[in-house]
């Protein structure tokens, strides 16, 4: 058994309810639990099935060098990358909205 943290954003209430069955919701959209690998994988399957337009990050305790692993699901500016075996997070640039266009050089 290992500590598991799931952070959700803009997910449907039914998925939040499913997560609350297995874990404690310590803040809105933040779930904490101590579960086996099999239960963690089942929770991830539930997240994949019910995410809709939201996004999720799941982090759990491991005995690897950093002490944890994580995976993400859905659109988010934070993207996990592998750098020589070390998992880091890369930030994508913000997408510009149509009304936020830069002025041309002529203006």
Secondary structure, 3 states (H helix, E strand, C coil): CEEEEEEEECCCHHHHHHHHHHCEEEECCEEEEEECHHHHHHHHHHHHHHCCCCEEEEEEECCCCCCEEEEEEECCCEEEEEECCEEEEEECCCCCCHHHCCCCCCC
